[in-house]
């Protein structure tokens, strides 16, 4: 179970690196607008806010990678950062788009369940 939990944590971390790239560097491009369902005007007006948001997603990824790097000693770190991802996903699903629940909260919760079973 530990290997499965670490694999899920790795995938969640990689997902957040991808989100960082979308929000910090691709927000105001066709790919970024398509990913977030925005017009060119909307993305231009919110570009600075999105970059800040992307940085926070990078911190989530960094925390997950740190927990993985620590090995067995990193379980607490993984629980904390997977919990943060799950809560962020709940908030995003409630305030922005329901699909965030499935993109962030479900995988993070799966990781937490696997860690608990390990």
PyMOL commands that set and color helices and strands:
alter all, ss='L'
color gray80, all
select helices_A, chain A and resi 2-24+30-36+40-69+71-95+99-117
alter helices_A, ss='H'
color red, helices_A
deselect
rebuild
show_as cartoon
